[in-house]
Amino acid sequence: MNLHVSPQRATDSLLTQSNLRLRIGEHVIDVGALRIVTRPESARLTSKAMAVLIELVRHAGATVTREQLLDRVWAGRVTTPDVLTQAIKELRRALADDVKPARYIETIPKVGYRLIASVLVLDGPGTGLLVDGGDAVLTPDPAEAAEAAPSPDTASPRSRTVPAKTIAVAAVAVALIAAAALGYQALRGRGEAAPAARWRTSDLHALTSDPGAEYRPHLSPDATRVAFGVFSPHEYSERLMMRSIEPSQRIALTQGSDSVEAFPIWSPDGHRIAFSRIGPNSCEMFVVAGLGGAEQHVRRCQDSGSNYFDWTPDGRGLVSSERADGGKGDFELFRFDLDSGQKQVLTYERTAGAQDLDVRYSPDGRQLAFRRGLAPYSDLFVMPADGGRPRQVTHVSARIRGYAWAADNRTLVYSSDHSGMQALYAVDVEDGHDEPLGIAPAAYPDAARSGDAVVYEILRTRERLKRLPLQPEGASMQLLAPSTGNDYGAVLSPDGRQLAFASDRSGQRQAWLYDFDSDTATQLTDTPARPILSLSWSPAADRLLAVQRNGASRQLVEIELASRRQRVLSRADENVAFAAYAPDAQSHLMAVRLSDADTRLYRVRQAGTAQESRQLVLPSVIAAQIDPATHSLYYTSGVEPGLHRRALDGDADERVTPDTLDFPRSGWRVVGGRIWYLADLGVRSANLREFDPATGSGRLVTRLDMLLQSLDFEVTKSGDALIFAPVDAEDTDVGFFRLSRTP
């Protein structure tokens, strides 16, 4: 590779390259034409303003000082600082970035500027952008690029996905390969070298790049067309669209509605598409012709959040899953005949208490794959299509966001977060060989029934910590600890002055601490191969319990805040689901997951010492929380419905909610003896409710009309504010690549 071009010459050369287009946030920029394509009414940018933008893009997510910008853009010329100020004003005017806080270019007072919007290289020649740090331009050799699989560098030059933190093509490729390698080493659980790659990816590019979000892509059997949902923020709905794999206009498959149309699945012959239409309190399934037209109503679905389905090989029915016993039992797989309307539960060797869903036929119709385990503890299983004994083919016990059969009938492509980032993996269903494909962030892959084409979601959502005042009604939300990353699972300190949370703002999901008084965020952990999944405060707010990914399992570590020292509290063979300190701070509760249907809660005293002791508290638990004020343990179990309570030092249980209240795995908190929970969950809506066990009365606190990827939240002790991490940026695109086996 050629790495010997000066930063200034390289920046200048980018301004004259033909067909170089960047997508920054919701805008498309034609660099050579000095135009904002998505704002044709705006004036053409000056070359200096575009040069400033290029410098900010090169260091996207990092602060570039005023001196650096002046030296790079106006090198060798006598100027005043006002020229830079005017260039920034010109860019903000062109990008319509005149709101506060800024969405594109952030001013760092007395220092410089930072590009905070996501960036995507849409079109351009083979030359990449400058390596972060300004040392060189990366010009890949075509032969080297062809051999560098699996890596985004094998992508077609017309479109490359790039994280917001850095736009350098070389740096991105190295980062993704490193992340994939870390994930694979974690999966193996040992330090030995991974075997040679079994799969190769090529022609990686984005199929869509329009402003807005495109979701759940699905390929036609011949890989010529792709169907997907398009979210309209103005109508607050999602409509099904279809377009050719080759550059083309998209066309509507349905007449549209005020609901969400999702999960389009092509029939085996490519003539029809099954999909869901989801409203505030409804979920219906329909079939429409492959080119659009009249719709056939199929059936009412039980739960929009778990309504995954596939066509039967003969195209006469659908396979899906739903809870037995009218929605109160375990998930079970079933076949639905379109002609007769009859439902038939699939028979196979099934583990009692197992939660089986998301079932899919192999292209030849001889095998069935399904996901066992509710998020975030899922794995993939395969069995003969006519029943039998399922075989577990993945061992990640993680959040699986979509999977698909490859055309060879022996490869499953799936999306998992077990390495810390939602990424794509391939597993051989015959021998269980599992490896990363080097594509992230990515979800919901789908492969054609013939050929080597795969589509997927290029995740471009941002979940950021926010504080929503609950009084007065209608008060605006406050952004907390702003960054260009995603935040997860915030927990308030006992005194309410700090927030501990997980965030990928450093590139990997690590523990962070936000201080309300100083309005600052500090990184607590730096173990990229071991992402942080959840956190819990000690009563004195001097320590944190953290559940940390460790290979295919989860371990419990304690973080001492003053020294940042960590110590492992769980045993090597334990898979920890969650943990919390007891009020005495000398013991803690730890949930250990033995299987999909068996998670046990222990009280551990004097952990990590020779005097360590354990007491079984609950033989079956889904989620639990301690209320320090009453010394009580609240929990949900896999045995009885509703929310239960018992004294921490007792064994008498009582159900504190009616069994009609359906509590999710997460999404509820106990504050001051009152239960706050999320109910009436829609695709982009939820109700925050409060329930008083003492009186049995409940109330609607507020309605949340927003997308919630996570149901974790906190409520302040006074009950006057909600702290959570909703999605405040939706710009997901449809990606494409080709997958083949290496010789």
C-alpha positions in Angstrom: 0.0 0.0 0.0 1.1 3.6 -0.8 1.4 5.6 2.4 3.5 8.6 1.5 1.3 11.6 0.8 1.4 14.7 2.9 -1.7 15.7 4.9 -2.2 19.0 3.1 -1.8 17.7 -0.4 -4.1 14.8 0.4 -6.8 17.1 1.8 -6.5 19.3 -1.3 -6.7 16.2 -3.6 -10.0 15.1 -2.0 -11.6 18.3 -3.0 -11.0 17.5 -6.7 -11.8 13.8 -6.7 -14.7 13.0 -9.0 -17.8 11.3 -7.7 -16.7 11.5 -4.0 -19.9 11.7 -1.9 -20.2 11.6 1.8 -23.3 11.1 4.0 -23.0 13.1 7.2 -25.9 12.7 9.4 -29.0 13.1 7.3 -27.2 15.0 4.5 -25.4 13.9 1.4 -22.4 16.0 0.4 -20.9 16.0 -3.2 -17.4 17.0 -2.3 -16.2 17.7 -5.9 -19.3 19.8 -6.7 -19.1 21.6 -3.3 -22.8 20.9 -2.8 -25.2 19.7 -0.1 -27.2 17.3 -2.3 -30.0 16.9 0.2 -30.4 20.7 0.4 -30.4 21.8 -3.2 -31.7 25.2 -2.2 -28.6 26.0 -0.2 -25.7 27.9 -1.8 -22.6 26.1 -3.1 -19.9 25.8 -0.4 -16.6 27.6 -0.7 -13.6 25.4 -1.2 -12.2 26.5 2.2 -15.4 25.5 4.0 -15.4 22.1 2.3 -11.7 21.7 3.2 -12.6 22.4 6.9 -15.4 19.8 6.6 -12.9 17.3 5.2 -10.6 17.9 8.1 -13.4 17.4 10.6 -14.4 14.2 8.8 -10.9 12.8 9.0 -11.1 13.1 12.8 -14.8 12.5 13.2 -15.7 12.2 16.9 -12.5 13.8 18.0 -11.8 17.5 18.7 -9.7 19.3 16.1 -8.1 22.5 17.4 -8.5 25.9 15.7 -4.7 25.9 15.2 -4.8 22.6 13.4 -7.6 23.7 11.1 -5.9 26.9 10.2 -2.6 25.1 9.6 -4.2 22.5 7.4 -6.7 24.5 5.4 -4.8 27.9 5.1 -1.3 26.5 5.1 1.3 29.1 4.0 -1.2 32.0 4.0 -1.4 35.0 6.2 -4.9 34.9 7.8 -6.8 35.8 10.9 -8.9 33.4 13.0 -12.0 35.0 11.6 -11.7 33.0 8.4 -12.2 29.7 10.3 -15.1 31.2 12.2 -16.8 32.2 8.9 -16.1 28.7 7.4 -17.8 27.0 10.4 -20.8 29.4 10.1 -21.0 28.6 6.4 -21.0 24.8 7.2 -23.6 25.1 9.9 -25.9 27.2 7.6 -25.5 24.7 4.8 -26.2 21.7 7.1 -29.1 23.5 8.9 -27.2 22.9 12.1 -28.5 26.0 13.8 -30.1 24.2 16.8 -28.8 23.7 20.3 -27.3 21.3 21.1 -25.6 21.0 17.7 -26.3 17.9 15.7 -23.3 18.1 13.3 -20.5 20.4 14.4 -19.9 20.9 18.1 -17.9 23.9 19.4 -15.4 23.0 22.1 -14.9 26.4 23.8 -11.4 27.9 23.5 -10.2 24.7 21.8 -11.7 23.9 18.5 -14.5 21.9 16.8 -15.7 18.3 16.7 -17.9 16.5 14.1 -20.5 14.6 16.1 -22.7 13.2 13.3 -22.3 9.7 11.8 -20.4 9.5 8.5 -20.8 7.2 5.5 -18.6 7.1 2.3 -21.2 6.7 -0.5 -19.2 7.0 -3.8 -15.7 7.6 -4.9 -12.6 6.2 -6.4 -10.4 3.5 -4.7 -8.4 6.0 -2.7 -9.5 6.1 0.9 -9.7 9.1 3.2 -6.9 10.2 5.3 -5.6 8.0 8.1 -6.8 9.4 11.4 -4.0 11.6 12.8 -3.1 13.1 9.4 -0.1 11.1 8.6 -1.0 9.6 5.2 -3.5 8.8 2.6 -4.3 5.1 2.2 -4.4 3.9 -1.4 -5.2 0.2 -1.4 -3.6 -2.0 -4.0 -6.4 -3.8 -5.9 -4.8 -7.2 -5.5 -4.3 -6.7 -1.8 -7.8 -5.5 -1.4 -9.1 -8.6 -3.1 -7.3 -10.8 -0.7 -8.2 -8.9 2.5 -11.2 -10.9 3.6 -13.2 -10.9 5.8 -13.0 -7.1 6.0 -15.0 -4.0 5.0 -12.0 -3.1 2.7 -13.3 -5.8 0.3 -16.4 -3.6 -0.2 -17.3 -2.1 -3.5 -15.8 1.5 -3.6 -19.3 2.9 -4.3 -20.3 2.5 -0.6 -18.5 1.8 2.6 -19.9 1.9 6.1 -17.7 3.7 8.7 -18.2 4.3 12.4 -18.6 7.8 13.6 -15.5 7.8 15.7 -13.1 7.8 12.7 -13.7 7.9 9.0 -10.3 6.5 8.0 -10.9 3.5 5.8 -7.8 1.8 6.9 -8.5 2.4 10.6 -12.0 1.2 10.3 -10.9 -2.0 8.6 -8.3 -2.7 11.3 -10.8 -1.9 14.0 -13.4 -4.2 12.7 -11.0 -7.0 12.1 -9.6 -6.5 15.6 -13.1 -6.5 17.1 -14.0 -9.6 15.2 -10.8 -11.3 16.4 -11.5 -10.4 20.0 -15.0 -11.7 19.7 -13.8 -15.0 18.3 -11.1 -15.4 20.9 -13.7 -14.7 23.6 -16.0 -17.3 22.0 -13.3 -19.9 22.1 -12.6 -18.9 25.7 -8.9 -19.5 25.4 -5.9 -17.6 24.1 -5.0 -20.0 21.3 -4.9 -18.8 17.7 -8.1 -19.0 15.7 -8.3 -21.4 12.8 -8.2 -20.2 9.2 -11.3 -18.4 8.1 -13.9 -20.6 6.6 -16.0 -17.9 5.0 -15.2 -14.9 2.8 -17.1 -11.7 2.3 -16.9 -9.5 -0.8 -18.8 -6.7 -2.5 -19.7 -5.1 0.8 -21.8 -1.9 0.2 -24.9 0.0 1.2 -28.1 -0.6 -0.9 -29.9 2.4 0.7 -28.6 5.8 1.8 -31.7 8.0 1.8 -32.5 10.1 4.9 -34.5 8.1 7.4 -34.4 4.5 8.5 -34.9 1.3 6.5 -35.5 -1.9 8.5 -35.7 -5.7 8.3 -34.5 -6.3 4.7 -35.5 -9.6 3.0 -34.2 -10.9 -0.3 -36.3 -12.4 -3.0 -35.4 -16.1 -3.7 -33.5 -15.2 -6.9 -31.6 -12.3 -5.1 -32.8 -9.7 -7.6 -35.1 -7.7 -5.2 -35.1 -6.7 -1.6 -38.2 -5.8 0.5 -37.8 -3.6 3.6 -39.7 -1.3 5.9 -39.2 2.5 5.7 -39.9 4.7 8.7 -41.6 8.0 8.2 -40.9 10.4 11.1 -43.5 12.8 9.8 -46.3 10.2 9.8 -44.7 8.2 12.6 -45.4 5.0 10.7 -43.4 2.4 8.8 -44.3 1.3 5.3 -43.1 -1.7 3.2 -41.0 -0.9 0.1 -39.3 -2.9 -2.5 -36.4 -2.2 -4.9 -34.0 -4.0 -7.2 -30.6 -5.0 -5.9 -29.2 -2.9 -8.8 -29.5 0.9 -8.4 -33.2 1.6 -8.8 -36.1 3.5 -7.3 -38.1 1.9 -4.5 -41.8 1.2 -4.9 -44.5 0.8 -2.3 -45.8 -2.7 -1.7 -48.8 -1.6 0.3 -51.3 1.2 0.3 -49.8 2.4 3.7 -51.5 3.1 7.0 -50.8 4.8 10.3 -49.4 1.6 11.6 -46.0 -0.1 11.4 -45.5 -2.6 8.6 -42.6 -4.9 9.3 -40.9 -8.2 8.7 -41.5 -8.7 5.0 -40.8 -12.4 4.1 -40.8 -13.6 0.4 -42.5 -16.9 -0.4 -40.3 -19.7 -1.8 -41.5 -19.0 -5.4 -41.0 -15.2 -5.0 -44.6 -14.4 -5.9 -45.9 -13.3 -2.4 -44.7 -11.5 0.7 -45.9 -12.1 4.2 -45.7 -9.2 6.7 -46.9 -7.8 10.0 -49.0 -4.7 10.5 -48.6 -3.4 14.0 -50.8 -0.8 15.7 -50.9 0.7 19.2 -52.9 -2.3 20.5 -52.9 -4.7 17.5 -50.8 -7.0 15.5 -52.1 -8.6 12.3 -50.4 -10.7 9.6 -51.0 -10.2 5.9 -49.9 -11.6 2.5 -49.4 -9.3 -0.5 -48.2 -10.0 -4.1 -44.5 -9.6 -4.7 -45.1 -6.5 -6.7 -47.7 -5.1 -4.4 -51.5 -5.0 -4.7 -54.4 -6.5 -2.8 -53.7 -7.8 0.7 -54.9 -11.1 2.2 -55.5 -11.1 6.0 -53.8 -14.2 7.6 -54.3 -14.0 11.3 -54.0 -12.0 14.4 -50.5 -12.3 16.1 -50.2 -12.7 19.8 -47.3 -10.3 20.5 -45.7 -7.9 18.0 -42.4 -8.1 19.9 -42.0 -11.8 19.3 -43.9 -12.3 16.0 -41.2 -13.9 13.8 -42.2 -16.2 11.0 -41.2 -17.9 7.8 -42.9 -19.7 4.8 -43.3 -23.4 4.7 -41.3 -25.0 1.8 -44.5 -25.6 -0.2 -45.6 -22.0 0.1 -49.0 -23.0 1.6 -48.4 -21.9 5.1 -46.3 -20.1 7.7 -44.3 -21.2 10.7 -44.1 -19.0 13.7 -44.1 -19.1 17.5 -46.2 -17.8 20.3 -46.9 -18.5 24.0 -49.1 -21.5 24.9 -52.1 -21.3 27.2 -53.4 -18.1 25.8 -50.2 -16.2 26.2 -49.3 -17.4 29.7 -47.1 -20.4 28.9 -43.8 -21.0 27.2 -43.1 -20.1 23.6 -43.9 -23.0 21.2 -43.4 -23.4 17.4 -46.4 -23.9 15.2 -47.5 -24.2 11.5 -50.4 -22.1 10.2 -52.2 -23.3 7.0 -53.2 -20.4 4.8 -56.1 -22.2 3.1 -57.8 -23.8 6.1 -56.6 -21.3 8.8 -55.7 -24.3 11.0 -52.8 -24.0 13.5 -50.7 -27.1 14.3 -48.1 -27.1 17.0 -44.8 -28.7 15.8 -43.7 -31.8 17.6 -40.1 -32.5 18.5 -38.0 -33.4 21.5 -38.4 -30.2 23.6 -36.9 -29.3 26.9 -39.4 -28.4 29.6 -39.5 -24.6 30.1 -37.6 -23.9 27.0 -38.5 -20.7 25.1 -38.4 -21.5 21.3 -39.1 -18.9 18.7 -38.0 -17.4 15.4 -38.2 -20.6 13.4 -36.8 -20.8 9.8 -36.7 -23.6 7.1 -33.4 -24.3 5.3 -33.6 -23.5 1.5 -34.0 -27.2 0.7 -36.8 -27.6 3.3 -35.1 -30.5 5.1 -34.1 -28.6 8.3 -35.6 -26.2 10.8 -33.6 -23.7 12.7 -34.9 -21.7 15.7 -33.7 -19.5 18.5 -34.0 -20.8 22.0 -34.0 -18.4 24.9 -35.4 -14.9 25.4 -33.1 -11.9 25.0 -30.5 -11.4 26.1 -29.8 -15.1 26.5 -30.3 -16.8 23.2 -28.7 -19.5 21.0 -29.5 -21.1 17.7 -30.7 -24.8 17.4 -31.2 -26.9 14.3 -33.4 -30.1 13.8 -34.9 -32.2 11.0 -37.9 -30.5 9.4 -40.2 -33.4 10.4 -39.1 -33.2 14.1 -36.6 -35.1 16.2 -33.9 -33.9 18.6 -32.6 -30.3 18.2 -28.9 -29.7 18.2 -27.4 -26.5 19.6 -25.2 -24.9 17.0 -24.2 -21.6 18.7 -22.9 -21.2 22.3 -23.0 -17.5 22.8 -25.9 -17.0 25.2 -26.3 -13.5 24.0 -28.7 -11.2 22.2 -29.3 -12.6 18.7 -30.9 -10.0 16.5 -31.8 -12.0 13.4 -30.3 -14.9 11.5 -30.7 -16.6 8.1 -29.9 -19.8 6.2 -27.3 -19.5 3.5 -28.0 -21.1 0.2 -25.6 -24.0 1.0 -28.1 -25.4 3.6 -25.3 -25.7 6.2 -24.4 -22.1 7.1 -26.4 -19.8 9.4 -25.5 -16.1 9.3 -26.5 -14.4 12.5 -26.2 -11.1 14.5 -25.0 -11.2 18.1 -23.6 -8.8 20.7 -21.5 -11.4 22.6 -18.2 -9.6 21.7 -19.6 -6.2 22.8 -20.9 -4.9 19.5 -23.8 -6.2 17.4 -22.0 -7.9 14.6 -22.4 -10.7 12.0 -21.1 -14.2 12.4 -21.4 -17.5 10.4 -21.7 -20.9 12.0 -21.6 -24.3 10.3 -24.6 -26.3 11.5 -22.8 -29.6 10.9 -19.7 -29.2 13.0 -20.5 -26.0 15.0 -17.5 -24.0 13.6 -18.4 -20.4 14.4 -16.5 -17.3 13.2 -17.0 -13.5 12.9 -17.5 -12.0 9.4 -16.0 -8.6 10.4 -19.2 -6.7 9.7 -20.4 -4.4 12.5 -22.6 -2.8 13.7 -25.1 -5.1 11.9 -28.4 -6.9 12.6 -31.1 -8.9 10.9 -29.3 -10.6 8.1 -31.1 -12.4 5.3 -29.7 -14.6 2.5 -31.1 -15.5 -0.9 -32.3 -19.1 -1.4 -29.8 -19.4 -4.3 -26.5 -17.7 -4.9 -24.3 -15.9 -2.4 -26.2 -12.6 -1.7 -26.8 -11.4 1.9 -28.6 -8.2 3.0 -28.7 -6.8 6.6 -29.4 -3.7 8.7 -26.5 -1.3 8.9 -27.3 -0.1 12.4 -27.4 3.7 12.6 -29.3 4.3 15.7 -28.1 6.3 18.7 -29.2 5.6 22.3 -28.3 8.5 24.6 -28.9 9.1 28.3 -31.7 11.5 28.9 -33.6 12.9 31.9 -37.3 13.3 31.4 -39.1 15.5 34.1 -42.4 13.9 35.0 -43.7 17.1 36.5 -44.8 19.5 35.0 -46.3 17.5 32.2 -44.8 18.3 28.8 -41.4 19.3 30.2 -38.6 18.8 27.7 -35.9 16.1 28.1 -32.4 16.9 29.1 -29.4 15.1 27.4 -27.0 13.7 29.9 -23.3 12.9 29.3 -23.5 13.7 25.5 -21.3 11.7 23.2 -21.4 10.1 19.7 -21.7 6.6 21.2 -24.6 4.6 22.6 -25.5 4.3 26.3 -27.1 1.4 28.2 -28.5 0.5 31.6 -28.0 3.6 33.7 -28.3 3.1 37.4 -28.6 6.0 40.0 -26.3 6.1 43.0 -28.0 5.8 46.4 -27.6 9.6 46.9 -28.8 10.4 43.4 -25.7 12.4 42.5 -24.2 10.0 40.0 -25.1 7.6 37.2 -23.2 4.5 36.4 -23.9 3.2 32.9 -22.4 1.2 30.1 -21.4 2.9 26.9 -19.6 2.2 23.6 -18.4 5.7 23.3 -14.8 4.5 23.6 -15.3 1.9 20.9 -16.2 -1.0 23.1 -19.0 -1.3 25.7 -17.4 -0.3 29.0 -18.4 1.1 32.4 -18.8 4.9 32.7 -19.6 7.3 35.6 -21.6 10.5 35.2 -21.6 13.2 37.9 -24.6 15.5 37.9 -22.8 18.3 39.9 -19.9 18.6 37.5 -21.7 17.5 34.4 -18.8 15.2 33.5 -18.5 11.5 32.4 -15.5 9.4 33.3 -14.5 6.0 32.0 -14.3 3.3 34.7 -13.1 0.2 32.8 -11.0 -0.5 29.8 -11.2 -4.2 28.9 -12.3 -4.3 25.2 -12.5 -8.1 25.1 -14.8 -8.1 28.1 -17.8 -5.7 27.6 -19.9 -4.5 30.5 -23.5 -5.7 30.4 -25.0 -4.3 33.7 -24.0 -2.4 36.8 -25.3 -2.1 40.4 -24.3 0.3 43.2 -23.1 -0.5 46.7 -25.1 1.2 49.6 -22.2 3.5 50.3 -21.7 4.4 46.6 -18.1 3.4 46.8 -18.2 0.2 44.7 -20.0 -1.2 41.7 -21.0 -4.7 40.8 -20.6 -5.3 37.1 -21.7 -8.2 35.0 -19.0 -8.6 32.3 -18.9 -10.7 29.2 -16.2 -13.4 29.5 -16.1 -15.5 26.4 -19.4 -17.4 26.0 -20.4 -16.7 29.6 -20.7 -13.8 32.0 -18.7 -13.1 35.1 -19.3 -10.9 38.1 -16.6 -8.3 39.0 -16.5 -5.7 41.7 -15.1 -2.2 40.8 -13.7 -0.1 43.6 -14.3 3.5 42.5 -11.5 5.2 44.4 -8.8 3.0 42.9 -10.5 1.6 39.8 -9.4 -1.8 41.0 -11.4 -4.8 39.9 -11.8 -8.3 41.4 -13.8 -11.3 40.1 -16.5 -12.5 42.5 -17.9 -15.4 40.5 -16.5 -18.8 39.8 -15.0 -19.7 36.5 -17.8 -22.1 35.6 -20.6 -19.7 36.5 -22.7 -17.8 34.0 -24.0 -14.7 35.9 -27.3 -13.1 34.8 -27.4 -10.2 37.2 -26.3 -9.1 40.7 -27.0 -6.6 43.4 -25.6 -5.6 46.7 -27.6 -6.4 49.9 -28.2 -3.4 52.2 -25.4 -4.6 54.6 -22.9 -4.2 51.8 -21.1 -7.3 53.1 -23.1 -9.6 50.9 -24.7 -9.6 47.5 -27.3 -11.4 45.4 -26.1 -13.2 42.3 -28.3 -14.9 39.7 -26.6 -17.8 38.0 -28.0 -19.1 34.8 -27.7 -22.9 34.4 -29.9 -23.2 31.4 -32.6 -21.4 29.4 -35.2 -22.5 31.9 -33.0 -22.6 35.1 -31.7 -19.4 36.7 -31.0 -19.5 40.4 -30.6 -16.6 42.8 -28.0 -16.9 45.6 -27.0 -14.7 48.5 -23.2 -14.6 48.7 -21.4 -13.5 51.9 -17.7 -12.5 52.1 -17.2 -13.2 48.5 -13.6 -14.0 47.4 -12.4 -15.0 50.9 -11.9 -18.3 52.6 -15.1 -17.6 54.6 -17.3 -17.2 51.5 -20.7 -18.8 51.9 -23.7 -19.1 49.6 -27.4 -19.5 50.3 -30.0 -20.4 47.7 -32.7 -17.7 47.8 -34.8 -18.6 44.8 -34.7 -21.7 42.6 -36.2 -19.9 39.6 -35.8 -16.2 38.9 -36.1 -14.0 35.8 -35.3 -10.6 37.4 -34.9 -9.2 40.9 -34.4 -5.9 42.7 -33.7 -5.0 46.3 -35.7 -2.3 48.0 -33.3 -1.0 50.7 -36.0 1.0 52.5 -38.0 -2.1 53.4 -35.3 -4.7 53.3 -37.4 -6.5 50.7 -36.6 -8.5 47.5 -38.9 -8.0 44.6 -38.7 -10.5 41.7 -40.3 -12.2 38.8 -40.0 -15.9 38.3 -40.5 -18.5 35.7 -42.9 -20.4 37.9 -45.6 -17.9 38.9 -46.9 -14.8 37.0 -46.8 -11.3 38.4 -44.3 -9.6 40.7 -43.5 -11.1 44.0 -41.9 -9.9 47.3 -40.2 -11.5 50.2 -38.1 -10.2 53.1 -34.4 -10.5 52.5 -33.9 -12.6 55.6 -37.1 -14.5 55.3 -38.6 -17.1 53.0 -42.3 -16.2 52.9 -43.4 -15.0 49.5 -46.3 -12.8 48.5 -47.5 -11.7 45.1 -47.8 -8.0 45.1 -49.4 -7.5 41.6 -52.3 -9.1 39.9 -51.3 -11.8 37.4 -53.0 -9.7 34.8 -50.0 -7.4 34.9 -47.4 -8.8 32.5 -43.9 -7.7 33.7 -41.1 -8.0 31.2 -37.7 -9.4 31.9 -36.5 -5.8 32.5 -38.6 -2.6 32.4 -39.6 -2.3 36.0 -38.2 -0.6 39.1 -39.2 -0.4 42.8 -38.8 3.1 44.2 -40.0 4.0 47.7 -42.2 0.8 47.9 -44.0 1.7 44.6 -43.5 -0.2 41.4 -42.8 1.7 38.2 -43.1 -0.3 35.0 -43.4 -0.1 31.2 -46.6 -1.4 29.7 -48.5 -1.4 26.4 -45.3 -1.8 24.5 -45.5 -0.9 20.9 -42.8 -0.5 18.2 -42.3 3.2 19.0 -44.4 3.7 22.1 -44.8 2.6 25.7 -46.7 3.7 28.8 -44.9 4.3 32.0 -47.2 3.3 34.9 -47.0 3.3 38.7 -48.5 0.6 41.0 -48.9 0.9 44.7 -48.9 -2.6 46.3 -50.3 -1.2 49.6 -53.6 0.0 48.0 -53.6 -2.1 44.8 -54.1 1.1 42.8 -52.2 2.1 39.7 -51.9 5.1 37.5 -50.5 6.2 34.1 -47.5 8.4 34.7 -46.7 9.3 31.1 -46.8 8.0 27.5 -43.4 7.6 25.8 -43.8 8.0 22.0 -40.3 7.0 21.0 -38.3 4.0 20.0 -36.9 2.0 23.0 -34.2 -0.5 22.1 -33.8 -1.2 25.8 -36.4 -1.3 28.6 -33.9 -0.4 31.3 -34.7 2.9 33.2 -34.4 4.6 36.5 -36.8 6.8 38.5 -35.4 9.4 40.9 -36.2 8.8 44.6 -38.7 11.7 44.6 -40.4 10.3 41.6 -40.1 13.5 39.7 -37.9 12.3 36.8 -37.3 9.4 34.5 -33.7 8.5 33.4 -33.3 6.2 30.4 -31.7 5.9 27.0 -34.2 6.2 24.2 -33.2 6.1 20.5 -32.9 9.7 19.4 -31.4 9.1 16.0 -32.8 6.6 13.5 -30.9 6.4 10.2 -30.5 2.6 9.7 -29.7 1.6 6.1 -29.8 -1.7 4.2 -26.4 -3.2 3.6 -25.3 -5.9 1.1 -22.4 -8.4 0.7 -21.6 -11.7 -0.9 -20.7 -14.7 1.3 -18.7 -17.7 0.0 -16.7 -20.5 1.5 -13.0 -20.4 1.2 -11.4 -23.2 -0.7 
